[in-house]
C-alpha cells in the first residue's frame, strides 16, 4: 500500500499520470525474454533513520529501483541498512543529495560524468541486452544551465561506445527540460524524462 502525505506547499498540477501497464523495455540478463523494470521517485527529506521504512516500501511495491532526492546525508555518512545503493551528497552545504536503492539481482555499474555546482546527480548503467542509463537528478531552487552540459557529456561519451547501437536514457527529476537533439543516422538515443 502506497502511503503519502499531502503538504500545503505541494503543487499537484506538476504531477503527471503514468500508465501502469508494464512495457517490455529491457531484455532479461539471462535470456532474450522481455523484462519490465519497476521504479519509483521519492523526495525523502532526510534518509537518516528511514532505512527500514525504505526497505519495506521497496518490498511492498516490488520495486527494482527506488530513486531518492533530498537525502540530506553528510559526505561520510551512510544508510547502514540499505545494502545496494548509490548516493551523491551536496558538497559543503546542508540538504540536497540523491540516492538510488537497487535490486541486488540486477547488475548495475555506477557512472560519473563530472561534478556540477548547481545540482546533484547519481547515474548508473543497467547491464542488460539493451543499454539503459538511469540518472537521478536533484536541482536546488537556484539552478543554472549545467544540466545541458551533463546531457552533452553523456551523449558524447556513449556515442563513442555504442557504434551504431541504441541508448535509452531515463532521467528522473523535478525540473522541466527543453531539449534539441541532433544525432547521426547510425546513432539512436531515446530519452525518457520522468518528474
C-alpha positions in Angstrom: 0.0 0.0 0.0 1.4 3.4 -1.0 1.3 6.0 1.8 1.8 9.6 1.1 1.3 12.9 2.9 -0.2 15.9 1.1 1.7 19.0 2.0 0.4 22.5 1.7 3.4 23.5 -0.4 3.0 20.8 -3.0 1.7 21.8 -6.4 -0.3 18.8 -7.5 -0.7 20.2 -11.0 3.0 19.3 -11.5 2.2 15.6 -11.3 1.6 13.6 -14.4 -0.3 10.3 -14.6 1.8 7.5 -16.0 0.1 4.4 -17.4 0.6 1.4 -15.1 0.8 -1.3 -17.8 4.2 -2.9 -17.9 6.2 -2.1 -21.0 9.0 -4.6 -22.1 11.9 -2.2 -22.4 14.8 -4.2 -21.2 15.9 -7.7 -22.2 16.5 -10.1 -19.4 20.0 -10.7 -18.3 19.9 -14.5 -18.8 17.8 -14.8 -22.0 16.0 -12.6 -24.5 12.6 -12.6 -22.9 11.3 -9.1 -22.1 11.6 -7.8 -18.6 9.9 -4.8 -17.1 11.5 -2.5 -14.5 9.5 -1.2 -11.6 10.8 2.1 -10.3 9.8 5.0 -8.1 11.0 8.5 -7.3 10.6 9.9 -3.8 11.6 13.2 -2.2 12.6 11.6 1.1 13.5 14.8 3.0 16.2 13.0 5.1 17.1 9.4 4.7 18.6 9.2 8.2 16.6 6.7 10.4 14.3 5.7 7.5 16.2 2.6 6.2 13.7 0.1 7.5 10.7 2.1 6.1 12.5 2.3 2.7 13.2 -1.4 2.6 9.5 -2.1 3.5 8.4 0.3 0.8 10.6 -1.5 -1.8 9.3 -4.9 -0.8 5.6 -3.9 -0.7 5.8 -2.3 -4.1 8.1 -4.8 -5.7 10.5 -2.1 -6.9 13.7 -2.8 -8.8 14.9 0.8 -8.3 14.0 3.5 -5.8 15.2 7.0 -6.7 15.5 9.3 -3.7 16.0 13.1 -3.6 16.9 15.3 -0.7 18.6 12.5 1.2 20.3 15.1 3.5 23.2 12.7 4.1 26.6 14.2 5.0 29.6 13.2 2.8 30.9 10.4 5.1 27.5 9.1 6.3 25.7 6.1 5.0 22.3 4.5 5.2 23.5 1.4 7.0 20.6 -0.9 6.4 20.3 -0.2 2.7 22.6 -2.9 1.2 22.7 -2.0 -2.5 22.6 1.8 -3.0 24.5 4.6 -4.7 24.4 8.1 -3.5 25.8 11.6 -4.0 25.8 14.3 -1.4 25.7 18.1 -1.7 29.3 19.1 -1.2 30.0 21.7 1.5 26.3 22.6 2.0 23.4 21.3 4.0 20.4 19.5 2.5 20.1 18.1 -1.0 21.7 14.8 -2.0 20.4 11.9 -4.2 20.4 8.2 -3.9 19.3 5.1 -5.9 18.4 1.9 -4.0 19.0 -1.1 -6.3 17.6 -4.6 -6.6 20.5 -6.8 -5.9 19.5 -9.2 -8.7 20.2 -6.7 -11.4 23.7 -5.8 -12.5 24.5 -2.1 -12.5 27.6 0.0 -12.9 27.8 3.4 -11.4 28.7 6.2 -13.8 30.2 9.6 -13.4 30.0 12.5 -15.9 31.9 15.1 -13.8 30.9 17.4 -10.9 28.4 20.2 -11.3 28.0 23.0 -8.8 24.3 23.7 -9.5 22.8 20.2 -8.9 23.5 16.7 -7.6 23.0 13.5 -9.6 23.8 9.8 -9.4 23.8 7.7 -12.6 24.2 4.0 -13.5 24.3 1.8 -16.5 22.0 -1.2 -16.3 23.9 -4.2 -17.7 21.4 -5.9 -20.0 20.9 -6.7 -23.7 19.8 -3.1 -24.1 22.0 -0.1 -23.0 20.0 1.8 -20.4 21.3 4.6 -18.3 19.3 5.8 -15.4 20.1 9.3 -13.8 18.6 10.7 -10.7 18.9 14.5 -10.6 18.1 16.9 -7.8 18.3 20.5 -8.5 18.1 23.0 -5.7 15.9 26.1 -6.1 18.7 28.2 -7.6 19.6 26.2 -10.7 21.7 27.0 -13.8 22.2 25.5 -17.2 24.8 22.9 -16.1 22.2 20.3 -16.9 22.7 20.8 -20.6 26.4 20.1 -20.2 25.6 16.8 -18.3 23.4 15.6 -21.2 26.1 16.6 -23.7 28.8 14.7 -21.8 26.6 11.6 -21.7 25.7 11.7 -25.4 29.3 12.2 -26.5 30.7 9.6 -24.1 28.2 6.9 -25.1 28.1 7.7 -28.8 31.7 6.6 -28.9 31.0 3.3 -27.2 27.8 2.4 -29.0 29.0 2.3 -32.6 25.5 2.4 -34.2 23.7 1.0 -31.1 20.7 2.2 -29.2 20.9 4.0 -25.9 17.9 4.5 -23.6 18.4 7.4 -21.2 16.0 7.6 -18.3 16.2 10.8 -16.2 14.2 11.2 -13.0 14.0 14.8 -12.0 11.7 17.5 -10.6 12.6 20.1 -13.3 11.2 21.0 -16.7 13.6 20.4 -19.5 13.5 21.5 -23.2 15.9 19.6 -25.4 17.1 19.8 -29.0 18.9 16.7 -30.1 20.9 16.1 -33.3 22.4 12.7 -33.9 23.9 10.9 -36.9 21.7 8.4 -38.6 23.5 5.4 -37.2 23.1 6.6 -33.6 19.8 6.3 -31.8 19.1 7.8 -28.4 15.8 7.5 -26.6 15.2 10.0 -23.8 12.6 9.5 -21.1 12.2 12.2 -18.6 10.1 11.5 -15.5 9.3 14.1 -13.0 
